[in-house]
Each structure stands twice: as C-alpha cells, then as structure tokens.
Amino acid sequence: MDETQKLLRALLENFQQTNAALAALTSRFDTLIVRIDTMEQRLDDKIDSLERRLNDRIDALEQRLDDRIDALEQRLDGRIDALEASLAEVKENMVTKAEFSELKAVMATKTDIALVLETCATKEEVYALDKRFQEAEKRQLLKNAMQDQEIMIIKQKLAL
C-alpha cells in the first residue's frame, strides 16, 4: 500500500506540475492575445485615421474643383451676356442683312476662339490637379504596402 500511495503522490505531484505549467502557458497565451488585440486595434485606428485624412483631402480637392468650375461658368456667362449685348447693339445699328451676316460671323469666330482658350486652360488645370491626386494616391498605396509588410513581420514573429 505504501508503494501505491507513493505512486499516487508522484502522480498527484506530476499532475500539479502539469497544471501549473498549463496555467503558465494559458497565462502567456492570454497575454499574447491581449497584445495582438491591442496591436490590431492600433492598426485599425491608424487605418481609420488615414482613411479620414484621405477622404478630407479628396473632399477639399473636389470643393476646389467645383469652385473653379463655378468661377469659369460665371466668367463664360458674363462673356456670353456681354457678347449678346454687343450683338443686340450692332443689330440696332445695322442697315442691311449682308452687313449683319458678316458681323455675326466675326463675333462667332471671336466667341469660338475665347471658348477654345478657356477650355485649354481648364484642361491644363484639371490635368495638373489630376496628376497631384494620382501622386497622393500613390503615396497612400505605398503607405498601405508598408503597413501590410509590418503586419506580415509581426505575424511571422508571433508564429515563432
């Protein structure tokens, strides 16, 4: 019976050691899970912050473009009104249809040239803004790639 009790005590001691080791391992896993959750939350916060900043910049760019387009429309409307007023004044002073047709052709040519010049300037502005937006987008993609690489490094370290 003494031998059985010794064996039982040895088994009990072994179980207690195993339980202690298991508790320590569980504690380390819990700590690791908390660290992973914290890192994940920090990463989510950074991503949300970047997304908000990018959206704010896009909104600001859209607003500037809208303002420039509105200003261009107002300038064109003003020029059209001025041309129509000039044309009406000329119509009042015209004597023959031939003179009127000739003047109308000249005015149309001037209007076309002005619109072509405005369109070219506008296209250049839009191109420049589009180029700046693409550069900002490339920088954001590069930042995201770097963050993805950091996440992979963390995962590899955690796997070890």
C-alpha positions in Angstrom: 0.0 0.0 0.0 2.9 2.3 0.7 4.1 1.8 -2.9 0.6 2.6 -4.2 0.5 5.8 -2.1 3.9 6.8 -3.3 2.8 6.2 -6.9 -0.4 8.2 -6.3 1.6 11.0 -4.6 4.0 11.1 -7.5 1.1 11.2 -10.0 -0.6 13.9 -8.0 2.6 15.9 -7.9 3.1 15.3 -11.7 -0.5 16.5 -12.3 0.0 19.5 -10.2 3.2 20.4 -12.1 1.4 19.9 -15.4 -1.5 22.0 -14.2 1.0 24.8 -13.1 2.8 24.6 -16.5 -0.6 24.6 -18.3 -1.7 27.6 -16.2 1.5 29.5 -17.0 1.1 28.7 -20.7 -2.5 29.8 -20.7 -1.5 33.0 -19.0 1.2 33.6 -21.7 -1.4 32.9 -24.4 -3.8 35.3 -22.7 -1.1 38.0 -22.6 -0.3 37.3 -26.2 -3.9 37.6 -27.2 -4.3 40.9 -25.4 -1.2 42.2 -27.2 -2.5 41.0 -30.5 -5.8 42.7 -29.9 -4.1 45.9 -28.8 -1.9 45.9 -32.0 -5.0 45.1 -34.1 -6.9 48.0 -32.5 -4.0 50.4 -33.1 -3.7 49.3 -36.7 -7.4 49.7 -37.2 -7.2 53.2 -35.6 -4.3 54.1 -37.9 -6.2 52.8 -41.0 -9.3 54.8 -40.0 -7.2 57.9 -39.4 -5.6 57.6 -42.8 -8.9 56.9 -44.5 -10.4 60.0 -42.8 -7.5 62.2 -43.8 -7.6 60.9 -47.4 -11.3 61.5 -47.6 -10.9 65.0 -46.2 -8.2 65.7 -48.8 -10.4 64.3 -51.6 -13.4 66.4 -50.4 -11.2 69.5 -50.3 -9.9 68.8 -53.8 -13.5 68.3 -55.1 -14.5 71.5 -53.5 -11.7 73.4 -55.1 -12.5 71.9 -58.5 -16.2 72.8 -58.0 -15.3 76.4 -57.1 -13.0 76.7 -60.1 -15.7 75.3 -62.4 -18.3 77.6 -60.9 -16.0 80.6 -61.5 -15.3 79.5 -65.0 -19.1 79.2 -65.7 -19.7 82.6 -64.3 -16.9 84.1 -66.4 -18.3 82.4 -69.5 -21.8 83.5 -68.7 -20.6 87.1 -68.3 -18.8 87.0 -71.6 -21.8 85.5 -73.3 -24.1 88.2 -71.9 -21.6 90.9 -73.0 -21.4 89.4 -76.5 -25.2 89.2 -76.7 -25.5 92.8 -75.6 -22.9 93.9 -78.2 -24.7 91.9 -80.8 -28.0 93.5 -79.9 -26.4 96.9 -80.1 -25.0 96.1 -83.5 -28.3 94.8 -84.7 -29.9 98.1 -83.9 -27.3 99.9 -86.0 -27.4 97.6 -89.0 -28.8 98.6 -92.2 -28.5 95.6 -94.4 -28.7 91.8 -93.9 -25.3 91.4 -95.6 -23.6 93.6 -93.0 -25.4 91.8 -90.2 -24.3 88.3 -91.5 -20.7 89.5 -91.8 -20.6 90.9 -88.3 -22.3 87.8 -86.9 -19.6 85.6 -88.5 -16.9 87.7 -86.9 -18.5 87.6 -83.5 -19.0 83.8 -83.7 -15.3 83.4 -84.6 -14.2 85.6 -81.6 -16.5 83.6 -79.3 -15.2 80.3 -80.5 -11.6 81.4 -80.0 -12.3 82.6 -76.5 -14.0 79.3 -75.6 -11.1 77.3 -77.1 -8.7 79.3 -74.9 -10.8 78.8 -71.8 -11.1 75.1 -72.5 -7.4 74.7 -72.9 -6.7 76.5 -69.6 -9.3 74.4 -67.9 -8.0 71.2 -69.2 -4.5 72.1 -68.1 -5.8 72.9 -64.6 -7.8 69.7 -64.4 -4.7 67.7 -65.7 -2.5 69.3 -63.0 -5.0 68.6 -60.3 -5.5 65.0 -61.5 -1.7 64.5 -61.5 -1.5 65.8 -57.9 -4.3 63.5 -56.9 -2.7 60.5 -58.5 0.6 61.2 -56.7 -1.2 61.4 -53.4 -3.0 58.2 -54.2 0.4 56.5 -55.0 1.8 57.7 -51.7 -1.2 56.3 -49.9 -0.8 52.9 -51.6 2.9 52.9 -50.7 2.0 53.6 -47.0 -0.6 50.8 -47.1 2.0 48.4 -48.6 4.5 49.3 -45.8 1.8 48.7 -43.2 1.0 45.3 -44.8 4.7 44.4 -44.7 4.8 45.4 -41.0 1.8 43.3 -40.2 3.4 40.3 -42.0 6.6 40.8 -40.0 4.6 40.9 -36.7 2.7 37.7 -37.8 6.0 36.0 -38.6 7.4 36.9 -35.2 4.2 35.7 -33.5 4.4 32.4 -35.3 7.9 31.8 -34.0 
